[in-house]
Amino acid sequence: MPNTRLNITLPTHIVDDIKALYGPRGISQFLEEAAQAKLDEVKKKSYRKLIEGYQATAEETVEVLKKFEAAVTEKRDV
């Protein structure tokens, strides 16, 4: 997969902690893993909200259809 080179600024204490855990050449790996984890979390929340919205709409649609069902199925004097 192609990569994009970035120039970012982080607080020194954060960079020092990353280097201590991942080594001086592990910063990119750490940032990639952290970004992917955060993206997964944000997407999951977004999808959950979409699903809840669809479910709420579906329930409202069923209620509307129930109201029309009586009108459609009632016998009329013609």
N, C-alpha and C positions, 0 to 999 in steps of 0.2 A: 504494500500500500504506500502511495507517495506521502512524503512528509512536507510540512511547511515550517520554515524556520521563523521563529518569533524572537523579538527583543522585549522582555518583560522586566518589571521592577517588583521585587519582593522585599519585605523587611529582612534585615540581615540576620536576626535571630531565627527566622523561619528557614532561611537558606542554610544556616549553620546546623540546625537540627536535621534537615534533610540530608546534608552531607554526612553527618554523624551516623545516620541510619543506613544510607544507601551508598555512601562514598562520593567522592567529588565528581565522578562521571555518571552517577545515578540520578541526578536531578531530573533529567528529561523523563526517565522511566517513572519516577515518583509522580511528577506532574501529569503524565499521561494517565496513570492509574487513578489518581485523584480526580482528574477531569472526567474520566469515563464513569467512575462511581457516582459523581454528582449528576452527570447527564442521565444516568440510569434512574436515579432517584427523582429527578424533575420530570422525566418522561412518564414514570410510573404514576406520579401524582396527577399529571395532566390526563393520562388515559383513564385513571380512576374517576376524575371529574367528568370526563366525557361520557363514560359508562353510566354514572349516576344521572347525568342529564338525559341520556337516552331512556333510561329506565323510568324516570319521572315523566317524561313525555309519553312513553308507552302506556303508563298507568292512566294518564289524562285522556289519551286517545281511546282506551277501552271504555272509560266512563262516558265519553261522548258517543261512542258507537252504541252503548247500551241504551242511551236516550233515543237515538234514531231507530233502534231495532223495534221498539214499540210502535213507532209511527209507521214503519215499513210493513210490519207483520199484522197490524190491526185490520179487522174486516171493515170494509166501508159499505155503506148503503149507496149504491149507484143507481 
